Amino acid sequence: MACNPLQRVKRSVFDYRRADFDGLRAHLQTLSLEALVTDNGGINQDWSD
């Protein structure tokens, strides 16, 4: 009885050691979250905008 080999699954592997966390922190400090979040009660809409 012969069997077929499993297909390889493509996946992403992130290398966080090479990340620019200082740049990320600096960018997050410049964001105005009050402008991004609305009072319409729809958090899903706020995340998709």
N, C-alpha and C positions, 0 to 999 in steps of 0.2 A: 504494500500500500504506500503510495507516494503522497507527500504533503507539500503544499506551497509555502515558501518562506514568507514570514510576515513582512509587510511593507514598512519601510522606515517612516517615522513620523517627523515632520519638520517642526522645529520649535525654536523659539528665541531664547537665548541665554544672555542675561544682562551682566556686564562686568562693572559692578558698582565701585570697585577700587579705582577706576579711571574716571569717575564722575566728578564734575565740578560743583561740589556742594556749596562752596563759598559763593560762586556765581548764582546758584539756585536761590540761596538765602537772600542775596542782594536783590534779585529780581522779585522775589516774593514780598520783600519789604516795600517795593515801589507800587505794588498792586493796590487798588482801592476796592476792597471786597464789598463795601457798601454799594458801589456802583454796579457790581455784578449780581448781587442777591436782591430780588424784588420782594415786595410785600403781597404778591398775589396768591400766596399759599401753595404754589406749585414748585417744589424743589426740583422735580425732574426737568421742568422747563428751564430753570435757572442753570442746571448743569449742562443742558444741551446747547445753550446759547454761547 
